[in-house]
């Protein structure tokens, strides 16, 4: 269950086309669900993995720019 909740949070943030207030409402609901989880550490670990993947995919390609700086 913690991994599914982490995946849903990540998926919601990545694919959200809703306004910020709608997204915040959904995330508030997820925070309430989080309070009922027994294994919060597993959620944190799973979400950390999803977050790092999301950040790496969205990071600008620094290799191409760095070669022009010389």
C-alpha positions as CSV (number, residue, x, y, z in Angstrom):
1,X,0.0,0.0,0.0
2,X,2.7,2.6,0.8
3,X,4.4,2.0,-2.6
4,X,1.1,2.5,-4.4
5,X,0.4,5.7,-2.6
6,X,3.8,7.0,-3.4
7,X,3.3,6.0,-7.1
8,X,0.0,7.7,-7.2
9,X,1.4,10.9,-5.7
10,X,4.2,10.9,-8.2
11,X,1.9,10.2,-11.1
12,X,-0.5,12.9,-10.0
13,X,2.2,15.5,-9.9
14,X,3.8,14.5,-13.2
15,X,0.6,14.2,-15.2
16,X,-1.5,16.9,-13.5
17,X,-3.1,19.3,-15.9
18,X,-5.4,20.6,-13.2
19,X,-5.0,24.0,-11.6
20,X,-2.8,24.4,-8.6
21,X,-5.7,24.5,-6.3
22,X,-7.2,21.3,-7.6
23,X,-3.8,19.6,-7.3
24,X,-3.4,20.9,-3.8
25,X,-6.8,19.5,-2.9
26,X,-5.9,16.1,-4.2
27,X,-2.6,16.2,-2.3
28,X,-4.3,17.2,0.9
29,X,-6.5,14.1,0.6
30,X,-3.4,12.0,0.1
31,X,-1.8,13.5,3.3
32,X,-4.9,12.3,5.2
33,X,-4.4,8.8,3.8
34,X,-0.7,9.0,4.7
35,X,-1.6,9.5,8.3
36,X,-3.3,6.1,8.4
37,X,-0.2,4.3,7.0
38,X,1.7,2.1,9.3
39,X,4.8,1.8,7.3
40,X,5.6,5.5,6.6
41,X,9.3,4.7,6.0
42,X,8.5,2.5,3.0
43,X,6.3,5.4,1.6
44,X,9.2,7.8,2.1
45,X,11.7,5.5,0.4
46,X,9.4,4.8,-2.5
47,X,8.5,8.5,-3.0
48,X,12.2,9.5,-2.8
49,X,12.9,7.1,-5.7
50,X,10.1,8.5,-7.8
51,X,11.1,12.1,-7.0
52,X,14.7,11.5,-8.0
53,X,13.6,9.9,-11.3
54,X,11.3,12.8,-12.0
55,X,14.0,15.4,-11.2
56,X,16.5,13.6,-13.4
57,X,14.1,13.4,-16.4
58,X,13.3,17.1,-16.0
59,X,16.9,18.3,-15.6
60,X,18.3,20.3,-18.5
61,X,21.0,18.6,-20.6
62,X,24.1,20.2,-19.2
63,X,26.5,18.2,-21.4
64,X,25.5,20.1,-24.6
65,X,25.8,23.5,-22.9
66,X,29.0,22.7,-21.1
67,X,30.9,21.8,-24.2
68,X,30.1,25.2,-25.7
69,X,31.5,27.0,-22.7
70,X,35.1,26.2,-23.5
